[in-house]
Amino acid sequence: MVFPDYHYVNLEDETIVSEMELNRKGFIERYSNGLIIDEVQRMPEILNSVQVVVDANPHASIVLTGSNNLQISQKVTQSLAGRTAILTLLPFSIAELNQDDRSLDDFEIIHRGFYPNVWANKVPAIDVYRQYYNTYLQRDIQQVMNIRHLTEFRKFIVLSASRVGCEFNAKSISNELGVSLPTIQEWMNVLEATYVAFRLHPFYRNIGKRLVKTPKVYFYDVGLVCYLLGIQNAHQLETHPLRGAIFENMVVTEFLKHQMNHGLDNNLFFYRDRSQHEVDIVLDFGLQSVRAFEVKLSPSTHSDFYKNLQYFRSIFKQETEETQVINTGLDTNDDTFTGHFNYRDIENHLNSQQ
């Protein structure tokens, strides 16, 4: 849709693969002024040919797309350094769902997650995430990273899902699984590199502290979290003890999708001090400008929801441009509480603030 006039090829097509294997460079040269190569991870050696063509033709315009693969990522940064721009496409955002889908029950949206097959082709969420877990998480990652202790690695993924929204305590997980601390840290790096999970770092004006203090762990898709936790339908999610944490995970990821979909750097943090005052999301815009958000799985608001935001504003007085509660409804118990909006409006709200 973005490049309708470009020549499109999909490397899942064996006919295309056979043609390109005969003369990769010649094929790319023929369409170099407008070419899309999909599923590029199927033929990593093609990147060398792309490099040669681009060096010879600075005006070449080639789009390479495909699912994340550690070997491909490494190859791109080596072969095409300085010649390419990289755009990370996460699963759908809520704003990208059609109007009928956005009108679904909150727990139904959370349980389905945001992978395209669930929404575009109406494939049951449990089938999509079972396939994803059995292939990408267990087979592909294991092959690329040559992970030992595969049974413990599977347990690590599930254990991480059970701790979304919590601080990532690698030592505690190491003791629980009976594997070394360096192994746990390596496994977390693997989940981040393969866009399964990510760490949200605490907000400090001292950047050094941000890097050494304990981060929180979240998953890129809450549908996968539900699958890993054995939540089989939206009704089960309604009463699940982790429903609030999973909702928080979804909201945090919506903020991250906004940044990446606009080609912006990740500027998300959380705030927690020694007195256990905590704010779920802090957006740091630099130049002494921050915005803070509390996430609540509730259709209404009341004064308790604002206490940590008010405390945060008292600490960062001049810097704080905005404090808001994000919830599941529009009703309030008190008309004085106007600083809130529905999570389905995150994209519109962030766009209006830019």
Disulfide bonds with the S-S distance in Angstrom:
none
